[in-house]
Amino acid sequence: MSNLPTLVSLDVRQAEKDRLELESQMLKASLHELGEKVGQLQARLIEMDGVSKRLAEVAGVNYTNPEVQETLNGSTVVSDDKAQAMVFDSAEALGRELDTMAQRLDRQRDGLAMLDMVMTRRAGLEASLPSLSPVDFPYMTSSYGWRRHPISGRNKMHEGLDFAAPHGAPIHAASGGMVVFAGYRTGYGKTVEIQHSHNLVTVYAHASSLQVKRGDLVEKGQLIANVGSTGQSTGPHLHFEVRVAGQPLDPSLFLPDPNEPEVRLADASDDLQADSAEVR
């Protein structure tokens, strides 16, 4: 009977040992399962890094994250069956890895926020450029550059584009902005000038009538005048200029390719007569 307490004590200890071993096995199994999930999350992080890098390249933004450069030499898409499970010997090691992943996610968030800001600014810049054809008639009678003046016969710099169009045809703002001049100007006839952002000014000359006045805010595509032949002109047409800080630029740098279809472009062949109108 004297050995009974000892046997009971041994049984209790063995039971406690078995319980601890079982808990240890369960903890290891849980850590292994979590390690697999962490491996899958890391694969997703690498994939997202790749998406961020491709977006940056498309947007023309330098992507200099060294971690991404190191991990994205090949394909950036990692499938679940190829994601390697990570082995953790303790919950503390798992916690450290989760902290590292959280920091990486923060960097991704900051990088995507930067990319969003750059693309938003770029979209705003593009929206402010005079990229809309000011008339529905793409037939150009005179391009930008040196030419013989149709009236004086002298060689002179032609600082815009001439679009032949019927008398009274609508003239639209090539971009949104503020009207800084609307009236008669020597040589140009009835003219509208619109101030856009980034020191850009567009000029619409030889109109028959004006639909805006100085100080008006206009939107891209808004009717601002009608085609005419006022000023030094040989026939109905629009003389269109783009100026930056007062210096003329070739408007064709901003306008869409006339060979590509555009929603607002129309066939002017029936309206254009034998004579071709040219600007001053």
C-alpha positions in Angstrom: 0.0 0.0 0.0 3.0 2.3 0.6 3.7 2.3 -3.1 0.2 3.4 -4.1 0.8 7.2 -3.8 4.0 6.8 -5.8 2.1 5.0 -8.6 -0.6 7.6 -8.6 1.9 10.3 -8.8 3.6 8.6 -11.7 0.3 8.2 -13.5 -0.4 11.9 -13.0 3.0 12.9 -14.3 2.6 10.6 -17.3 -0.8 12.0 -18.0 0.5 15.5 -17.8 3.4 14.6 -20.1 1.1 13.0 -22.6 -1.1 16.1 -22.5 1.9 18.4 -23.1 3.1 16.3 -25.9 -0.3 16.3 -27.5 -0.5 20.1 -27.1 3.0 20.4 -28.6 2.0 18.2 -31.6 -1.2 20.3 -32.1 0.8 23.5 -31.9 3.4 22.2 -34.4 0.5 21.2 -36.7 -1.0 24.7 -36.3 2.3 26.4 -37.0 2.8 24.2 -40.1 -0.7 25.1 -41.3 -0.1 28.8 -40.7 3.3 28.5 -42.4 1.5 27.2 -45.5 -0.9 30.2 -45.4 2.0 32.6 -44.9 3.7 31.1 -47.9 0.6 31.6 -50.0 0.3 35.2 -48.8 4.0 35.9 -49.7 3.3 34.5 -53.1 0.4 37.0 -53.4 2.6 39.8 -52.3 5.1 39.0 -55.0 2.3 38.9 -57.5 1.0 42.3 -56.4 4.6 43.7 -56.6 4.7 42.6 -60.2 1.3 44.2 -60.9 2.6 47.4 -59.3 5.8 47.3 -61.4 3.9 46.8 -64.6 1.5 49.6 -63.9 4.4 51.9 -63.1 6.1 50.9 -66.4 2.9 51.6 -68.4 2.6 55.0 -66.6 6.3 55.8 -67.3 7.1 56.0 -63.6 10.5 54.7 -62.3 9.9 51.8 -59.9 13.0 51.5 -57.8 11.9 49.2 -55.0 15.0 46.9 -54.7 13.0 44.1 -53.1 10.7 44.0 -56.1 13.6 44.2 -58.6 15.2 41.2 -56.9 12.1 39.0 -56.8 10.7 39.9 -60.2 13.3 38.6 -62.7 10.9 36.1 -64.1 7.2 35.6 -63.9 5.4 37.4 -61.2 2.4 35.1 -61.0 2.8 32.4 -58.3 0.2 29.7 -58.1 -1.0 28.2 -54.8 0.5 24.8 -55.5 3.9 26.4 -56.1 3.8 28.6 -53.0 6.3 27.3 -50.5 5.2 26.7 -47.0 7.3 28.4 -44.4 8.5 26.5 -41.3 8.3 28.2 -37.9 9.7 26.7 -34.7 7.7 29.1 -32.5 4.8 31.5 -32.4 7.4 34.3 -31.9 9.1 33.5 -35.3 5.6 33.5 -36.9 4.9 36.8 -35.4 8.1 38.3 -36.7 7.3 37.1 -40.2 3.8 38.5 -40.0 5.3 41.9 -39.0 7.7 41.8 -42.0 4.8 41.1 -44.3 2.8 44.0 -42.7 5.7 46.3 -43.4 5.8 45.1 -47.0 2.1 45.7 -47.4 2.6 49.2 -46.1 5.3 49.8 -48.7 3.0 48.5 -51.4 0.2 50.8 -50.3 2.5 53.8 -50.3 3.9 52.9 -53.7 0.4 52.5 -55.2 -0.7 55.7 -53.6 2.2 57.5 -55.3 1.4 55.9 -58.6 -2.3 56.9 -58.3 -1.2 60.5 -57.6 1.1 60.6 -60.7 -1.5 59.1 -63.0 -4.2 61.4 -61.7 -2.0 64.5 -62.3 -1.1 63.2 -65.8 -4.8 62.6 -66.6 -5.5 66.2 -65.5 -2.7 67.5 -67.7 -3.9 65.5 -70.7 -7.5 66.8 -70.1 -6.2 70.4 -70.2 -4.4 70.0 -73.6 -6.1 71.2 -76.7 -6.6 67.8 -78.2 -10.2 68.2 -79.7 -10.5 69.1 -83.3 -12.2 72.6 -83.2 -14.3 71.9 -86.3 -16.1 68.9 -87.7 -14.3 69.2 -91.0 -10.8 67.6 -91.1 -9.8 69.0 -94.5 -6.7 71.1 -94.0 -5.9 73.8 -96.6 -2.7 75.1 -95.0 -0.4 73.5 -92.4 2.0 75.0 -89.8 5.3 76.5 -91.2 6.7 78.8 -93.8 4.6 79.3 -96.9 3.8 81.9 -99.6 1.1 84.2 -98.2 -2.1 83.8 -100.4 -2.7 87.6 -100.4 0.7 89.3 -100.3 2.6 86.6 -102.1 5.5 86.9 -99.7 7.0 84.1 -97.8 5.8 84.2 -94.3 5.6 82.0 -91.2 2.1 80.4 -90.9 1.6 80.1 -87.1 -1.4 77.7 -87.2 -3.6 75.4 -89.2 -6.3 76.3 -91.6 -9.4 74.1 -91.8 -11.8 74.6 -94.7 -15.4 74.6 -93.6 -18.8 76.0 -94.7 -19.8 79.5 -93.6 -21.5 79.3 -90.3 -20.2 75.9 -89.3 -19.7 75.6 -85.5 -16.3 76.1 -83.9 -15.7 74.3 -80.7 -13.2 74.9 -77.9 -10.3 72.5 -78.3 -10.0 72.3 -74.4 -11.6 73.9 -71.4 -10.4 77.3 -70.1 -11.2 81.0 -69.9 -11.9 83.3 -72.8 -9.3 86.1 -72.7 -10.2 87.8 -76.0 -13.4 87.8 -78.1 -13.5 90.5 -80.8 -12.1 91.8 -83.9 -8.3 91.7 -84.5 -6.4 93.1 -87.5 -5.7 90.3 -90.0 -7.4 87.7 -87.9 -10.9 89.1 -88.2 -13.4 88.0 -85.5 -11.3 86.0 -83.1 -11.6 84.0 -79.9 -8.6 83.3 -77.6 -8.9 80.8 -74.7 -6.4 80.6 -71.9 -5.8 77.0 -70.7 -3.6 75.7 -67.9 0.2 75.5 -68.2 0.4 78.8 -70.1 -1.4 77.3 -73.1 -3.6 79.6 -75.3 -5.7 78.6 -78.3 -6.7 81.0 -81.1 -9.7 80.7 -83.4 -9.7 83.3 -86.2 -11.8 84.5 -89.2 -15.1 83.7 -87.5 -18.4 85.0 -88.9 -19.9 85.3 -85.4 -18.7 84.9 -81.8 -20.7 82.9 -79.2 -18.6 83.8 -76.1 -17.3 86.9 -74.5 -14.2 87.8 -72.5 -14.2 86.3 -69.1 -16.4 83.3 -70.0 -15.4 79.9 -68.7 -15.8 77.3 -71.5 -15.6 73.5 -71.5 -13.9 71.3 -74.0 -16.1 70.9 -77.0 -18.3 74.0 -76.2 -19.5 76.1 -79.1 -17.5 79.4 -79.1 -17.9 80.8 -82.6 -19.0 80.1 -86.2 -16.8 79.7 -89.3 -16.5 82.8 -91.5 -14.1 84.7 -93.7 -13.5 88.0 -91.8 -10.0 89.6 -91.8 -7.4 88.7 -94.4 -9.0 85.6 -95.8 -9.8 84.2 -99.2 -12.8 82.1 -98.2 -14.7 80.5 -95.2 -12.3 78.6 -93.0 -10.9 78.4 -89.4 -7.4 79.5 -88.6 -6.4 77.6 -85.4 -3.3 78.4 -83.3 -1.8 77.0 -80.2 0.6 79.2 -78.2 2.7 78.5 -75.1 4.0 81.6 -73.2 3.2 83.6 -76.3 5.2 81.4 -78.7 3.4 79.5 -81.5 3.4 75.7 -81.6 2.3 73.3 -84.3 -1.3 72.5 -83.4 -1.0 69.1 -85.1 1.1 68.1 -82.1 -2.0 68.1 -80.0 -4.8 67.2 -82.4 -5.7 63.6 -83.2 -4.5 62.0 -86.4 -7.0 63.0 -89.1 -6.5 59.5 -90.7 -8.0 57.9 -87.6 -11.8 58.0 -87.1 -13.1 60.5 -84.6 -16.6 60.8 -83.2 -17.0 64.4 -84.1 -15.4 64.4 -87.5 -17.7 64.6 -90.5 -17.2 64.3 -94.2 -17.0 67.8 -95.6 -16.6 66.9 -99.3 -20.1 68.0 -100.2 -19.7 71.3 -98.4 -16.2 72.2 -99.6 -16.3 73.9 -103.0 -13.7 74.1 -105.6 -12.0 77.1 -104.0 -9.8 76.4 -101.0 -9.8 79.0 -98.2 -6.5 80.1 -96.7 -5.6 82.3 -93.8 -3.8 85.7 -93.7 
